[in-house]
Amino acid sequence: MRQKLFTVEDRFKTPGRGTVVTSFHSADLSEDLSEFKLESPIVLVLPEGREIMTSVGGVERFQTVRGKKGIGILIKNVAKEDIPIGTEVFLEA
C-alpha cells in the first residue's frame, strides 16, 4: 500500500549528496510522517505515469521568509533532470 507524501514543486541538485525534491505543506502532505525515515523506500510517479523506485537519503522541514512551511527530501541516484515538477512522491509501505 502506498501513502502519498506530496507533489514535487521544486527540485535541485546538492553536489556530492544527490537531488532534493521539495513541496510546501498542502492538503496532500500528511502532518504525521512518523513512518518516514532514512532509507525508507519511496516511489516517484512522473506526470506521464512512469515510476522510479528509490529511497530517502534525508528529510528536512523548512519555513520560508513569508511563513510557508515546506518539506525537502534528499533522493540519491536520481538526477534532477529525471524528476519533473508535478511528480508525485509516495511512501512504499
C-alpha positions as CSV (number, residue, x, y, z in Angstrom):
1,M,0.0,0.0,0.0
2,R,1.3,3.4,-0.9
3,Q,0.9,6.6,1.1
4,K,1.1,9.8,-0.9
5,L,3.5,12.3,0.7
6,F,3.4,15.2,-1.7
7,T,3.7,16.6,-5.2
8,V,7.1,18.0,-6.2
9,E,7.0,21.8,-6.5
10,D,10.8,22.3,-7.0
11,R,13.9,20.2,-7.2
12,F,17.6,21.0,-7.1
13,K,21.0,19.2,-7.1
14,T,23.2,19.2,-4.0
15,P,26.7,18.5,-5.1
16,G,28.1,15.3,-3.6
17,R,24.8,14.4,-2.0
18,G,22.0,13.9,-4.5
19,T,18.8,15.5,-5.7
20,V,16.4,17.3,-3.3
21,V,12.7,17.5,-4.1
22,T,10.6,20.0,-2.2
23,S,6.9,20.9,-1.6
24,F,5.1,23.3,0.5
25,H,2.6,21.9,3.1
26,S,-0.7,21.3,1.4
27,A,-3.8,19.1,1.8
28,D,-1.9,16.2,0.2
29,L,1.0,16.3,2.7
30,S,0.5,14.3,5.9
31,E,1.5,16.1,9.1
32,D,2.3,12.6,10.6
33,L,5.4,11.4,8.9
34,S,6.5,9.1,11.7
35,E,6.9,6.1,9.3
36,F,9.0,8.3,7.0
37,K,12.7,7.6,7.9
38,L,16.1,7.5,6.3
39,E,16.3,4.7,3.7
40,S,12.5,4.4,3.6
41,P,11.5,3.1,0.1
42,I,9.7,5.7,-2.0
43,V,8.2,5.7,-5.4
44,L,8.3,8.7,-7.7
45,V,5.4,8.7,-10.1
46,L,6.2,11.0,-13.0
47,P,3.4,13.0,-14.8
48,E,3.5,10.7,-17.8
49,G,2.9,7.7,-15.4
50,R,6.4,6.2,-15.3
51,E,7.6,5.1,-11.9
52,I,11.0,5.4,-10.3
53,M,11.8,3.3,-7.2
54,T,14.3,4.9,-4.8
55,S,14.8,5.6,-1.1
56,V,15.1,8.6,1.2
57,G,18.6,9.9,1.8
58,G,17.5,12.7,4.2
59,V,14.5,14.8,5.2
60,E,14.1,18.4,6.3
61,R,11.2,20.6,7.1
62,F,11.6,24.3,6.5
63,Q,9.8,27.6,6.6
64,T,10.2,30.4,4.1
65,V,10.7,34.0,5.0
66,R,7.0,34.5,4.1
67,G,6.0,31.9,6.6
68,K,5.1,29.0,4.2
69,K,6.1,25.6,5.7
70,G,7.7,23.0,3.4
71,I,9.5,19.7,3.3
72,G,12.6,18.6,1.3
73,I,13.7,15.0,0.7
74,L,17.1,14.1,-0.4
75,I,17.0,11.4,-3.1
76,K,20.1,9.5,-4.1
77,N,20.8,8.1,-7.5
78,V,18.2,10.0,-9.4
79,A,19.1,13.1,-11.4
80,K,17.3,16.4,-11.1
81,E,16.5,16.3,-14.8
82,D,14.7,12.9,-14.3
83,I,12.2,14.4,-11.8
84,P,9.9,16.9,-13.4
85,I,7.8,19.4,-11.5
86,G,4.4,17.7,-10.8
87,T,6.0,14.3,-9.9
88,E,4.1,12.6,-7.1
89,V,6.1,11.1,-4.2
90,F,4.7,8.1,-2.4
91,L,6.0,6.2,0.6
92,E,6.1,2.5,-0.3
93,A,4.6,0.5,2.6
